[in-house]
Amino acid sequence: MATLSRVSVDDAYTVRDATNADVDQINRLFLAEYGEGYPYLMHVLNARHINLVAELDGRIVGFARAAPYGQYVDVWELCSLVVCKRARRHGIAKRFTGVRLERLKERGVRLVVSEGVTCYEDCASQRNLTAFGFRPCGLLPFRHPWIRPAILGMQPLTLTVQVLELSGKTGFGRRRLFLPESYTIAAEELFSQQEVRPPWHQSPADRSPPSKLTAGKMIRGIRGADYVDIPINWEIATERIQQLRLAGYGMGAILPGFGRVGSQTYDVLRMHRPDEGMNDPDFNLIHVVDELAAHKAFIMHEFGRI
């Protein structure tokens, strides 16, 4: 694996590989950003992941990592980016993103995903990803409990999903999508009618992989949303989606090309179900870039239905 010694960001800051000796300083960055109750602190850095820090005069002022994304093959996530306030506007976040993408290309990673926070009005993390060619693919409503409680209160944090294909290919190819008509229309707001309704090639011949349920996290009595990933290139997807809607799930994001069975690639719909104890979610606390505004409106309608 290629290593990064020290890369100058500007005249004062450098970026290097993180070590376990940095963990205490890294955690102080998260606590300063999200508050003393922040429940997702680092303990030991995973050597298989990409872990970077930014330094100023020997003090760590930023951290970012990349890690495999769930069960998906050759799909990695850019995550855990934090830069202290006094070190912002020096290109550190941009440099973190560029170095991680370079490393992932060297590893032969196929897809890169990042989940941008929506609790800041400037949408800075979302805009940083857009500048690198990441494409908005939806929202993950009410996913992480106890993030910025001073702003969100008891409402779990909603995330964006933004995806970059390192191979240069984008979208769904000619794989047929089996979605309810309202979801197809919503998908056209994210992608385009040409991508979502092209002349189809034959759907995969094998049976559909099963849907995958992930239970929401419970932190200090607050529960994040459950979510289900549904393969959507088989006709049975329509039935599965309808059953999940009846069970209180709603549309979140469409993940093009995330699944793989043998040599076949397939697409995934991610549906979310907020915790029953969450009443009257405040969508004014969810800030998104213009490209996701229509999708946010659809999700507001979807969860209003529930």
N, C-alpha and C positions, 0 to 999 in steps of 0.2 A: 504494500500500500504506500502511496506517495505520502510524504510527511511535509508539514509546513513549519519552517523554523520561525522566522519573524518577517512579516510583510508590513511595510509602512502604509498606513492609511492616510495620514497627512504628516506634518512635521513633528507631531507629538505622540500620536497613537500608533501602536503596533498590534497585529493579530497573530496569534500562535495557537498551536494545539494545546488543549487543556489537559491537566493531570489531576489525579485525585487530591494532590496537595492544594488545588485551587477550590475545592468544593465549598469550604466555609465562606470564602469571598463570593463565590457564585450564589450561594443561598442568601447572602446579605443583599445582593442585587434584587432577588425575587421578593424578599421581605420589604425592601424599600419601595418597590413598585406596587405590590399588591397588599401590603399590610402584614402585621405580626401574626395574624391567624392563617396565613397562606399555607394550604395543606399539601402542596405538591413539591416539596423541597427535594433536592438531589441528596443521595447518600454515597453511592459509589458510581463513578462514570463507567459505562459499558465500553470496553475496549473495541468492540465490533462496530460501535457507532462512530460518527464524526462529531467531535467535541472541540469547539473553538472558544477562545477568550480574546478579548481586546484589553490591552494594558496601557496605562499612563503612569510613568514614573514608578513602575513596579507594582502598581495597584490595578486590580481587575475592575474595569468599568463596563464590560459587556460580555455576554455569553450567548452561544447558539449551538444547536446540535442537529444532526440528521439521523434518523433511525428507520428500520423497516416498518411498513404501514400494515398493521394487522396481519391477516393470513395471506395477503396478496403477494404473488410471486413477482419479483423485480419491481416492486413499487415501494418507494421510500418517502418519508415525510420530513420536511424542514420544520423544526419545532423549537420551542423553548428559547426563542430570541428575546433578550432583554438587554437594554442599554440604559445606564443611569442617566438622569436628567442632565447633569452638567456636561456629559460627553456626547450629547446628541447634536445633530447637524454637522457632523464631521465625516459622514460617509461610512460609519461603522456597520450599520445594518445592511447597507448595499454591499459592502465588502464581505460580510458574513455570507450573504446569499450567493455571491459570485464564487467564493471559495468552495462552499458546499456543493454547488452544482458542478464545478470542475471535478471534484472528487467523485461524485456520483457517476459522471460520464466515464471516468476511468474504471469504475467498477462494473460498467455495463448495465446500469439501472435503466429500466424502460420508461417508467412513469415517476414523476415527482409530484407530491401533493403537499399542500400547506393549509392549515386551518387558521385563518386570520381572526383576531379578536374583534368584537363589534361594540365594545364598551367605551370607545373613544370617538368623539365627534369628527376628528380629523381623518379617521380611517387610514392612518399612516402605514400600518402593517399590510393592509390590503393593497394600497397604492404601490408599496415597495415590490410586492409580488407581480402586480400588473406590469411594472416597468421591465421585469425580466421575462415577460411573455406568458405568465401564468394566466389561465383562463378561468373565470368564475363558473362554477358548476352547481352552485346552490348554497343552502344554509343548513347548519346543524342546530336546530332550535333547542335551547334550554339544556345544553349538554353538560356543562361543568358547574357543579355547585360551589359556592363560597369563593368566587373570584370577584374582587372589587366590591365587597359588600357595602362599602361606603357609598357606592354609586348604584349598585343593582339591588341592594337589600337582600331579600330571601330568594330573588329570582336567579336561577342558574344562568351562566354565561352562554350566549348564542355565538356560534362560530361560522365563518364563511368556509367554503371549500373551493380552493383554487388549484388547478392542475396544469402541469407542463409535461409534454411528451418529449423526452430527450432524443428520440429517434427522428423527430421532425414530423411525424404523422399526427394528425389530430382527428377528433371526433369519432364517429361510429363506423366509418367505412360504409359497407353496404349491409351491415347486420340488421336484420329486422327487429324493431322494438315493439313489444306488446305492452301497451300502456292504455289506461282509460283515456278517453278523448280530452278530458280536462287536463290531465297530466301531459299529454302530447302538446297541447297548446302552451302549457307552462314551460315545457322543454324548448319550444320554439323561441321563447323569450330569452333563454339562456344561450342557445346555440343558433340555429336558423332553421327555417322550414326546409331548406335544401338538404340539411344534414339529418333532420329528424324524419323526413318523409321522402327519401330518395327512392329510385328504382331498387327494389330489394334483391339481394342474392338469396339463395335458399338458406333457411335457418339451420342451425347446427343439427346434425342427425342424431346425436346422442341425447339421452335424457337430461333434463335440466338438473344442475347441481341444486342441493337444498338451500333454502334461505338460512341466514345466520343471524341469530338473536344475540345482542349484547345488552346486558342489564345496566341500568344507570347507576352511577356511583352515588353512595350515600356519605355525605360529609356533614358532621355536626347537625344531624337531623334534617338536612336538606338533600333531596334526591334529584339527581339529574335524569334526563329523559332516557328511557329505553330506546334502542333502535334496532332495526332489522335491515339487512342487506339482501335484496331479492334479485336473482339473475333475471334479466328482462328480454332475452332473445328467444324464449320458448313460450308457447301459447299459454302454458299453465300460469305464467306470471300474472295475467289479468285476474284470474281467480284468486291467487294469493293476495294480490293488492286489495281486492274487494274485501276479503276476509279480515285483513289487517285494518282497513278503514272502519269496519264494523266494530273492531276491538279498540278503537280510539287512536289509531296511528294516522299520521298525516305525512305528506310529501316533504322531504328535506332537500336531497341532492341527487343528481344523476352522475354516475362515475363511469365515464366511457373507457372501455377497454381494461377495466381493473381486474376482471376475473380471467382465469385460464384453466382449461381442461385439456391436458395433453398439449397439442400444438394450437388448439382453438382458443381464441380470445372472446370474452363475452362482456356485456355491459351490465351495470348494477344500478338499481334504484335503492336509495337509503331512505327509510321511513322512520319517523320518530313519534314517540308517545310521551308527553309530559307526565310528570308525577301527578297522581290524583289530588294531592294536597296543594298543588299550585293553582291559586285562583286568580283570575283576571290578569294575565301576563301583560306587562307594559311594553308594547312594541316601540314606543318612543325611546327606549333605552337601547335599541338595536340600531346601530349606525352602519350603513353599507355604502359602497361606491355606487355610482349611477348605474353601472351595468347590472347590479343586483336589485335595484329598486322595484322593478316589476315583480321579481320573484319574491321579494319580501312581502309585497302586497298580496300575492297569491297565498303565501303561507299564513298571513294574517286571516285571510278568508277561510283557509283550510282548518285552522285551529279554532276559529270562531264557530265553524260547523260542529267541531267535536265538543 
